[in-house]
Amino acid sequence: MTIGTEDVMRLLPTRPRLLALGEPTHGEESLLGVRNELFRQLVEREGYRTIAIESDCLMGLVVDDYVTSGEGTLDEAMEHGFSHEWGAFPGNRELVRWMRAYNMRADEEGRPGPERLRFAGFDGPLEITAAASPRQALIGLHAYLSARADADLLPCDAGTLEGLLGADDRWTNPAAMWDPAHSVGRTPEVVRLRVLADDLVSVLEAQRPQLIATSTREEWDRARLYGRTATGLLRYHFRMADTTEGRMAWLLALRDSMMAANLLAVAERGPALVSAHNGHLQRHKSTMRMGGEPVQWWSAGAIVDAHLGGDYGFLATAVGTIRHRGVDAPPPDTVEGLLYARPEDRCVIGPVLGGGTPVPRVSPWFGYAPLDPAMLSGLDGIVFVKDAVR
């Protein structure tokens, strides 16, 4: 059974500028197939033109260049355009292939710019084990400003930035994730970089009329992305060097705030589908245990919802079984159990379920997060897949 846009739109008061489709686990091809089909229908029936995925925002530029202009090859886009090894998933490859084919479908010249599909990564350049160097973002922003802004406003030259940045491996040391002593985030060089990055972003804003007049929309948007990413990464590295008890809460909050800023920029282009874990897209406060202690922070979805209100819609995906991961039929008194009793293999329904108050489901596999019944009030709907198969 196919989940159609008519099933989704009837749950929403208006067509949202950002329609978020969450997933309870990553990499399941059944769920990627549902996402891809929904995006196709949103493009063809509702005028959506962008998909934003929980992947590195700078790496995502490689995919966007490929689908919009054919730069590089599909293999190169999959290898270099995704973080978290998402490029290895067949469902993501099919998405990128289809987007490129759609953009070239009208004629040999391709569709006009406003009609072309766009791809965006909206995560920061972060992995669970480390954070990237801000080199690409800082140098990219400086190069943009050097070519267009008043020279006397620039706080430094590119050589100064390069000298302060040093070798990339000093930034990406995985030991820094758990031991602040291994982080470079509060060294004198990085403290100075934070000031310079802030000055560069200030120039970007102060010179906005001149910069927009001498740039394409793509150049301007990319410069703003560089600015957000440079300052966000430097904040993140600063907190990696933090020795207080609030360190982990800061890191989780900063990651989601970077995600939210990127999503708000995507929303400026027009309607977009957002694909990420349910936990990053929910409207409620996020919680998890780190080192045995509870940590709370506001997710990207909650932040975006606070900005956009009715222009943000959130559908959470729930699954009945993932048998190849040891997740068998759900207990009947859980959210997934109530949905599993329905006859459809796939469906989309509102967040109000009959059958009494559901209890939380316990997952036997760490990679799958069942829907928390307490979160139902923050959903616009539930996309249910009875059996996730390979």
C-alpha positions as CSV (number, residue, x, y, z in Angstrom):
1,M,0.0,0.0,0.0
2,T,1.3,3.5,-0.9
3,I,1.1,6.4,1.4
4,G,-0.2,9.3,-0.7
5,T,0.0,13.1,-0.2
6,E,-3.8,13.3,0.1
7,D,-3.5,11.1,3.2
8,V,-0.9,13.4,4.7
9,M,-2.4,16.8,3.7
10,R,-5.8,16.0,5.3
11,L,-4.0,15.9,8.7
12,L,-2.5,19.4,8.3
13,P,-4.4,22.7,8.5
14,T,-2.3,24.2,5.6
15,R,0.5,23.1,3.3
16,P,3.6,23.5,5.6
17,R,6.8,25.2,4.4
18,L,8.7,22.4,6.1
19,L,7.1,19.0,6.3
20,A,9.2,16.8,8.6
21,L,9.1,13.0,8.2
22,G,10.8,11.4,11.1
23,E,12.1,7.8,11.4
24,P,12.7,5.7,14.5
25,T,15.9,4.1,13.1
26,H,18.4,4.8,10.4
27,G,19.1,2.9,7.2
28,E,16.0,0.7,6.9
29,E,15.3,0.4,3.2
30,S,11.5,0.1,3.7
31,L,11.5,3.5,5.4
32,L,13.7,5.1,2.8
33,G,11.3,3.8,0.2
34,V,8.4,5.4,1.9
35,R,10.3,8.7,2.2
36,N,11.3,8.6,-1.5
37,E,7.7,7.9,-2.7
38,L,6.3,10.7,-0.5
39,F,8.9,13.1,-1.8
40,R,8.0,12.2,-5.4
41,Q,4.3,12.9,-4.8
42,L,5.1,16.1,-2.9
43,V,7.1,17.3,-5.9
44,E,4.5,16.3,-8.5
45,R,1.3,17.2,-6.6
46,E,2.2,19.9,-4.1
47,G,5.0,21.9,-5.6
48,Y,7.8,20.9,-3.2
49,R,11.2,21.4,-4.6
50,T,13.8,20.5,-1.8
51,I,14.6,17.6,0.4
52,A,16.7,18.1,3.5
53,I,18.4,15.1,5.1
54,E,20.1,14.5,8.4
55,S,23.6,14.7,6.9
56,D,26.6,17.1,6.8
57,C,25.5,20.4,5.4
58,L,28.8,21.1,3.7
59,M,29.0,17.6,2.2
60,G,25.5,18.0,0.9
61,L,26.6,20.8,-1.4
62,V,28.3,18.0,-3.5
63,V,24.9,16.3,-4.0
64,D,23.1,19.5,-4.7
65,D,25.7,20.4,-7.4
66,Y,25.2,17.0,-8.9
67,V,21.3,17.0,-9.0
68,T,21.1,20.7,-10.2
69,S,23.9,20.9,-12.7
70,G,25.3,17.4,-13.3
71,E,28.6,18.3,-11.7
72,G,30.5,15.1,-11.0
73,T,29.0,11.6,-11.2
74,L,26.4,9.8,-9.2
75,D,29.1,7.6,-7.6
76,E,31.0,10.7,-6.6
77,A,27.9,12.4,-5.1
78,M,27.2,9.3,-3.0
79,E,30.8,8.9,-1.8
80,H,31.5,12.5,-1.0
81,G,28.1,14.1,-0.5
82,F,26.8,12.3,2.6
83,S,28.1,11.9,6.2
84,H,27.3,9.1,8.6
85,E,27.9,6.6,5.7
86,W,24.4,7.4,4.5
87,G,25.7,7.4,0.9
88,A,26.0,3.6,1.0
89,F,22.2,3.1,1.4
90,P,20.4,2.1,-1.9
91,G,17.4,4.2,-0.9
92,N,19.5,7.3,-0.8
93,R,21.2,6.5,-4.1
94,E,17.8,6.0,-5.7
95,L,16.7,9.4,-4.4
96,V,19.7,11.2,-5.8
97,R,19.4,9.4,-9.2
98,W,15.7,10.3,-9.4
99,M,16.3,13.9,-8.5
100,R,18.9,14.3,-11.2
101,A,16.7,12.6,-13.8
102,Y,13.7,14.8,-12.8
103,N,15.8,18.0,-13.3
104,M,16.9,16.9,-16.8
105,R,13.5,15.6,-17.8
106,A,12.1,18.6,-19.6
107,D,14.7,18.8,-22.4
108,E,18.4,18.5,-22.8
109,E,18.9,21.9,-21.1
110,G,17.1,20.7,-18.1
111,R,14.3,22.4,-16.1
112,P,14.4,26.2,-15.4
113,G,16.2,27.1,-12.1
114,P,13.1,27.7,-10.0
115,E,11.6,24.3,-11.0
116,R,14.7,22.3,-10.3
117,L,14.8,20.0,-7.3
118,R,17.4,20.8,-4.6
119,F,19.2,18.7,-2.0
120,A,20.4,19.9,1.4
121,G,22.2,18.3,4.3
122,F,21.1,20.1,7.5
123,D,23.3,18.5,10.1
124,G,26.5,20.2,11.1
125,P,29.8,18.7,10.1
126,L,29.6,16.5,13.2
127,E,29.9,12.8,13.9
128,I,29.0,11.0,17.2
129,T,32.8,10.7,17.8
130,A,34.2,14.0,16.7
131,A,33.5,17.4,15.1
132,A,35.2,18.7,12.0
133,S,37.7,21.5,11.6
134,P,36.0,24.8,10.7
135,R,38.6,25.2,7.9
136,Q,36.2,24.7,4.9
137,A,33.6,27.1,6.2
138,L,36.0,29.8,7.4
139,I,38.2,29.9,4.3
140,G,35.1,29.7,2.1
141,L,33.5,32.6,3.8
142,H,36.7,34.7,3.7
143,A,37.2,34.0,0.0
144,Y,33.6,35.1,-0.7
145,L,34.0,38.3,1.3
146,S,37.5,39.1,-0.1
147,A,36.0,39.1,-3.6
148,R,33.1,41.4,-2.9
149,A,33.2,43.3,0.5
150,D,35.1,46.5,1.3
151,A,38.7,45.3,1.9
152,D,39.2,47.5,5.0
153,L,36.4,45.7,6.8
154,L,38.0,42.3,6.7
155,P,39.5,41.5,10.1
156,C,42.4,39.4,8.7
157,D,43.8,37.7,5.6
158,A,43.4,34.1,4.7
159,G,46.9,33.3,5.8
160,T,46.1,34.3,9.4
161,L,43.1,32.0,9.4
162,E,45.2,29.1,8.0
163,G,47.9,29.7,10.7
164,L,45.4,29.7,13.5
165,L,43.5,26.6,12.2
166,G,46.6,24.4,12.0
167,A,46.3,20.7,11.1
168,D,42.8,19.3,10.8
169,D,43.6,16.2,12.9
170,R,44.0,18.4,16.0
171,W,40.3,19.3,15.6
172,T,39.0,15.8,14.9
173,N,40.7,13.9,17.7
174,P,38.0,11.4,18.8
175,A,39.4,11.4,22.4
176,A,38.0,15.0,22.8
177,M,34.4,13.8,22.7
178,W,34.7,12.2,26.1
179,D,37.8,14.0,27.6
180,P,37.8,17.8,27.5
181,A,41.6,17.8,28.0
182,H,42.0,16.5,24.4
183,S,39.9,19.4,22.9
184,V,41.5,22.4,21.2
185,G,38.3,24.4,21.7
186,R,39.7,26.8,24.4
187,T,43.3,27.2,23.2
188,P,44.4,30.8,22.5
189,E,44.4,30.2,18.7
190,V,40.8,28.9,18.7
191,V,39.6,31.7,21.0
192,R,41.0,34.2,18.5
193,L,39.3,32.3,15.6
194,R,36.0,32.6,17.3
195,V,36.4,36.4,17.4
196,L,37.5,36.5,13.7
197,A,34.6,34.2,12.6
198,D,32.2,36.5,14.4
199,D,33.7,39.5,12.7
200,L,33.5,37.9,9.3
201,V,29.8,37.1,9.8
202,S,29.3,40.7,10.9
203,V,30.8,41.9,7.7
204,L,28.4,39.5,5.8
205,E,25.5,41.2,7.4
206,A,26.8,44.8,7.3
207,Q,27.6,44.5,3.6
208,R,24.4,42.7,2.7
209,P,23.1,45.1,0.1
210,Q,26.5,45.2,-1.7
211,L,27.0,41.5,-1.4
212,I,23.5,40.6,-2.7
213,A,23.9,43.0,-5.6
214,T,27.2,41.3,-6.7
215,S,26.3,37.7,-6.1
216,T,24.0,35.1,-7.4
217,R,21.4,33.7,-5.0
218,E,23.5,30.5,-4.8
219,E,26.7,32.3,-3.9
220,W,24.9,34.4,-1.2
221,D,23.2,31.3,0.3
222,R,26.4,29.4,0.3
223,A,28.3,32.3,2.1
224,R,25.6,32.4,4.8
225,L,25.9,28.6,5.2
226,Y,29.7,29.0,5.6
227,G,29.1,31.6,8.2
228,R,26.6,29.6,10.2
229,T,28.8,26.5,10.1
230,A,32.0,28.2,11.0
231,T,30.5,29.9,14.1
232,G,28.5,26.8,15.0
233,L,31.6,24.5,14.8
234,L,33.7,26.9,16.9
235,R,31.0,27.1,19.6
236,Y,30.8,23.3,19.5
237,H,34.6,22.9,19.9
238,F,34.5,25.4,22.8
239,R,32.0,23.3,24.6
240,M,34.0,20.1,23.9
241,A,36.7,21.7,26.1
242,D,34.2,22.4,28.9
243,T,34.8,20.6,32.2
244,T,31.5,21.4,33.8
245,E,28.5,19.0,34.3
246,G,26.5,20.8,31.6
247,R,29.0,19.9,28.9
248,M,27.0,17.1,27.2
249,A,23.8,19.0,27.3
250,W,25.5,22.0,25.6
251,L,26.9,19.7,22.9
252,L,23.5,18.1,22.1
253,A,21.8,21.5,22.2
254,L,24.3,23.1,19.9
255,R,24.0,20.3,17.3
256,D,20.3,20.7,17.1
257,S,20.4,24.5,17.0
258,M,22.8,24.2,14.0
259,M,20.3,21.8,12.4
260,A,17.5,24.3,13.1
261,A,19.4,27.2,11.6
262,N,20.0,25.2,8.4
263,L,16.4,24.2,8.2
264,L,15.2,27.7,8.5
265,A,17.5,28.7,5.7
266,V,16.0,25.8,3.6
267,A,12.5,27.1,4.3
268,E,13.4,30.4,2.7
269,R,13.6,28.6,-0.7
270,G,10.1,27.3,-0.5
271,P,8.3,24.1,0.6
272,A,10.7,21.2,1.6
273,L,10.5,17.7,2.9
274,V,12.8,17.1,5.9
275,S,14.1,13.6,6.7
276,A,15.8,12.7,10.0
277,H,15.4,10.8,13.2
278,N,12.1,11.4,15.1
279,G,14.2,12.6,18.0
280,H,15.6,15.6,16.0
281,L,12.2,16.6,14.6
282,Q,9.9,16.3,17.6
283,R,8.2,19.3,19.2
284,H,8.8,18.2,22.7
285,K,12.0,18.5,24.7
286,S,14.5,15.7,23.9
287,T,15.9,13.5,26.7
288,M,18.5,10.8,26.9
289,R,20.9,9.3,29.3
290,M,24.6,9.9,29.0
291,G,27.0,8.3,31.4
292,G,24.0,7.2,33.4
293,E,22.7,10.7,33.9
294,P,19.6,12.3,32.2
295,V,20.3,15.1,29.6
296,Q,17.6,17.4,28.2
297,W,17.7,19.8,25.3
298,W,15.4,21.3,22.7
299,S,15.4,19.4,19.4
300,A,15.8,21.1,15.9
301,G,12.1,20.5,15.3
302,A,11.1,22.3,18.5
303,I,13.2,25.3,17.6
304,V,11.9,25.4,14.0
305,D,8.3,25.1,15.2
306,A,8.9,28.0,17.6
307,H,9.9,30.1,14.5
308,L,7.5,28.8,11.9
309,G,4.4,27.7,13.8
310,G,1.9,26.4,11.3
311,D,4.5,26.4,8.6
312,Y,6.1,23.4,10.3
313,G,4.5,20.0,10.1
314,F,5.8,16.8,11.7
315,L,4.9,13.2,10.9
316,A,6.6,10.5,13.0
317,T,7.2,7.1,11.5
318,A,6.5,4.1,13.6
319,V,7.3,0.5,12.8
320,G,5.8,-2.8,13.9
321,T,8.7,-5.2,13.4
322,I,12.3,-5.1,12.3
323,R,12.8,-8.8,12.5
324,H,16.3,-8.8,11.1
325,R,17.3,-6.6,14.1
326,G,15.4,-8.8,16.6
327,V,12.4,-6.4,16.9
328,D,9.4,-8.7,16.8
329,A,5.7,-8.0,17.0
330,P,4.9,-5.2,19.4
331,P,2.9,-5.7,22.7
332,P,-0.8,-4.8,21.9
333,D,-0.9,-2.0,24.5
334,T,1.9,0.1,22.9
335,V,1.5,2.7,20.2
336,E,3.0,0.3,17.7
337,G,0.8,-2.5,19.0
338,L,-2.4,-0.6,18.5
339,L,-1.2,0.3,14.9
340,Y,-0.1,-3.3,14.3
341,A,-3.6,-4.5,14.8
342,R,-4.8,-2.5,11.8
343,P,-5.2,-4.4,8.5
344,E,-3.0,-2.1,6.4
345,D,0.7,-2.8,5.8
346,R,1.3,0.9,5.6
347,C,-0.9,3.9,6.7
348,V,-0.9,7.4,7.9
349,I,-3.2,8.4,10.6
350,G,-3.7,11.2,13.2
351,P,-2.0,11.1,16.5
352,V,-5.2,10.3,18.5
353,L,-5.4,6.5,18.9
354,G,-8.3,4.4,20.1
355,G,-7.9,1.4,22.4
356,G,-6.9,3.1,25.7
357,T,-3.8,4.9,26.8
358,P,-0.7,3.2,25.3
359,V,2.3,2.2,27.4
360,P,5.9,2.7,26.2
361,R,7.4,0.0,24.1
362,V,10.9,-1.4,25.1
363,S,13.2,-2.0,22.2
364,P,15.5,-5.1,22.3
365,W,17.8,-3.3,19.8
366,F,19.7,-0.1,20.7
367,G,19.4,1.3,17.2
368,Y,15.5,1.5,17.2
369,A,13.6,4.1,19.3
370,P,9.9,3.3,19.7
371,L,7.4,6.2,19.8
372,D,6.9,7.6,23.3
373,P,3.2,7.8,24.0
374,A,3.9,11.1,25.9
375,M,5.0,12.6,22.6
376,L,1.8,12.0,20.6
377,S,0.4,15.4,21.4
378,G,3.3,17.0,19.5
379,L,2.6,15.1,16.3
380,D,0.5,16.0,13.2
381,G,0.3,12.4,12.2
382,I,1.9,9.0,12.3
383,V,3.3,7.1,9.3
384,F,3.1,3.4,10.1
385,V,5.0,0.6,8.4
386,K,3.9,-2.8,9.8
387,D,7.1,-4.7,8.8
388,A,10.4,-3.1,8.0
389,V,12.2,-5.5,5.8
390,R,15.7,-5.5,4.2
